């Protein structure tokens, strides 16, 4: 385990923000993680994984621990299911492709989501009608005080819409080291009704879709709508889609009858934040090197040299405009890292 000083974090965050870490250490094993957490004489310790759901606003006067623990293990195989254990440092999309190569179903709708597997439960990542919790069994996480591993069941993770125990009362207390999934080995249940998956498969002339076909359709759709972080810095969806109560929704839809929405229940309605942002005139707009993507208003982008401060100022401008226009509060989905040197 080597500790480096004054390291640029630009290669380690998908927004491409050029902020420095005063101290930096790559973690490749549980033993190294325990050793790093035990170190004295350093300022705050900050955990960095795939860097795909975070915005660094300033240089970090901290010891940044880059979690890069790798490995995939088949723990149990049944008649129609398999349990796999995935270490936190595995690239999420590469792991999904691995499951498809083994004909394991359940994660195909979550293809091409950036980041590492260890951060996926924190966000309860989701796309095209599927969420991580749908295949999740448990995860192991290291207690940052005792350095012991604890297993969290699905109930203990308290999954919600882009939310979990680890974003709330468990924030900063645990570091997820591995995740266990239950996937199908045959009789796969395909979820193709959400978004444009069926339309995309028709264009690809798919008649009897497989889990790989669903994945290919999702990848094609995401590539057509979302910028590649390697080419244009971004963190995917920057804001959560707001969920309105029935009374709030009734007032909103009366004033905006053309609005897009999804009915979650008789008492809750989800309104696409991207639609609100687009209607407020931000889609495709650029403010210096910070901007809103031309194809998806939910995605804030770094055109090259934007600072984290410029991105967050743009986000705040958008939030204020949405409130003024619709009296709806939209909140960031990404984790904002504030730690001035």
Secondary structure, DSSP 4 states (H G I P E B T S, - for coil): --EEEEEE-GGGSTT----EEEEEEEE-SHHHHHHHHH--S-S-EEEESS-SSEEE-S-EEEEEEEE----EEEEEE-SSEEEEEEETTSBHHHHHHHHHHTT-BS-GGGTT--SBHHHHHHHT-EETTEEGGGTEEEEEEEETTT--EEEEEHHHHT-BTTB-GGGTTTTTTEEEEEEEEEEESSS------STTHHHHHHHTT-SS--HHHHHHHHHHHHHHHS--TTTSEEEEE-BPPEEEEHHHHHHHHHH-TT---EE-SSSEEEE-HHHHHHHTT-TT-EETTEEE-SS-TTEEEE-SS--HHHHHHHHHHHHHHHHHHHS----BSSEEE----
